[in-house]
């Protein structure tokens, strides 16, 4: 069984899957009724995508009007891929980081991404 907490596992996986996308949980079309029920202001909402991988979820959210989106992952390969793929989306950032290393947790973010 893969060690999903091992950064090396993800580096190898995303290097071998370069140029592909995969939404682990659900895509935006499945989650949008739940997210839209929150009745939040898309322009001022801060979204954090923990363990973003190469998913299209936040790209679709951006295209639907969410403008402040932070994607984080432990894989340098996937973050570089996401940065290049989303260079035209102002306000969307991609960072290599472990969520446990955030000193203030996820303060200021209104719409969390729940990964299993």
C-alpha positions as CSV (number, residue, x, y, z in Angstrom):
1,X,0.0,0.0,0.0
2,X,1.4,3.4,-0.9
3,X,2.5,5.8,1.9
4,X,0.4,8.8,1.1
5,X,2.1,10.9,3.8
6,X,5.5,10.4,2.1
7,X,6.5,13.4,-0.1
8,X,8.7,11.1,-2.3
9,X,5.7,9.0,-3.2
10,X,3.9,12.0,-4.5
11,X,7.0,13.3,-6.4
12,X,7.3,10.1,-8.2
13,X,3.6,9.8,-8.8
14,X,3.2,13.3,-10.3
15,X,6.3,13.0,-12.3
16,X,5.0,9.9,-13.9
17,X,1.5,11.5,-14.5
18,X,2.8,14.8,-15.9
19,X,0.2,16.5,-18.1
20,X,-2.8,14.7,-16.5
21,X,-5.4,15.8,-14.0
22,X,-7.4,13.9,-11.4
23,X,-10.0,15.0,-8.8
24,X,-9.7,12.6,-5.9
25,X,-12.9,13.4,-4.1
26,X,-15.4,15.1,-6.4
27,X,-15.2,17.7,-9.2
28,X,-16.7,21.1,-9.0
29,X,-20.0,20.2,-10.8
30,X,-20.6,17.6,-8.0
31,X,-19.7,20.0,-5.1
32,X,-21.1,23.3,-6.5
33,X,-24.6,22.8,-5.0
34,X,-23.1,22.4,-1.6
35,X,-20.6,25.3,-2.0
36,X,-23.2,27.6,-3.5
37,X,-25.6,26.9,-0.6
38,X,-23.1,28.7,1.6
39,X,-24.1,32.0,-0.1
40,X,-20.7,33.5,0.2
41,X,-19.2,36.4,-1.9
42,X,-17.1,34.7,-4.5
43,X,-14.9,37.7,-5.0
44,X,-13.9,38.2,-1.4
45,X,-13.9,34.6,-0.2
46,X,-10.5,33.0,0.5
47,X,-10.2,29.4,-0.6
48,X,-7.5,27.0,0.4
49,X,-7.1,23.7,-1.4
50,X,-5.1,21.4,0.9
51,X,-3.3,18.7,-1.0
52,X,-4.3,20.2,-4.4
53,X,-2.5,17.6,-6.5
54,X,-3.3,18.0,-10.2
55,X,-7.1,18.4,-9.6
56,X,-9.1,20.8,-11.7
57,X,-11.5,21.7,-8.8
58,X,-10.0,25.1,-8.0
59,X,-9.5,26.0,-11.6
60,X,-13.2,25.5,-12.2
61,X,-14.0,27.5,-9.0
62,X,-11.8,30.3,-10.3
63,X,-13.6,30.2,-13.7
64,X,-16.9,30.4,-11.8
65,X,-15.9,33.6,-10.1
66,X,-13.8,32.7,-7.0
67,X,-10.7,34.9,-7.2
68,X,-8.6,34.3,-4.0
69,X,-7.5,30.7,-4.1
70,X,-4.4,29.1,-2.5
71,X,-3.4,25.6,-3.6
72,X,-0.9,23.8,-1.4
73,X,0.8,20.4,-1.8
74,X,4.0,18.7,-0.6
75,X,5.0,17.8,-4.2
76,X,7.3,20.2,-6.0
77,X,6.5,18.5,-9.3
78,X,2.8,19.0,-9.0
79,X,3.1,22.6,-7.7
80,X,5.3,23.6,-10.7
81,X,2.8,21.9,-13.0
82,X,-0.2,23.8,-11.3
83,X,1.7,27.1,-11.4
84,X,2.3,26.8,-15.1
85,X,-1.2,25.6,-15.9
86,X,-2.7,28.5,-13.9
87,X,-0.4,31.3,-14.8
88,X,-3.3,33.2,-16.4
89,X,-5.5,33.0,-13.3
90,X,-4.6,36.1,-11.3
91,X,-5.2,35.6,-7.6
92,X,-4.6,31.9,-7.7
93,X,-1.4,30.8,-6.0
94,X,0.3,27.4,-5.7
95,X,2.7,26.7,-2.9
96,X,4.8,23.8,-1.6
97,X,3.9,23.4,2.1
98,X,2.9,21.0,4.7
99,X,-0.4,22.1,6.4
100,X,1.1,21.2,9.8
101,X,3.7,23.8,9.3
102,X,1.2,26.7,9.1
103,X,1.7,28.6,12.3
104,X,-1.8,30.1,12.2
105,X,-3.6,27.1,10.7
106,X,-6.0,28.2,8.0
107,X,-7.3,31.5,9.5
108,X,-9.1,33.7,7.0
109,X,-10.2,30.9,4.7
110,X,-14.0,30.4,4.4
111,X,-14.4,27.4,2.1
112,X,-12.2,24.4,3.1
113,X,-11.5,21.5,0.8
114,X,-12.1,18.2,2.6
115,X,-9.8,15.5,1.3
116,X,-10.1,11.8,2.4
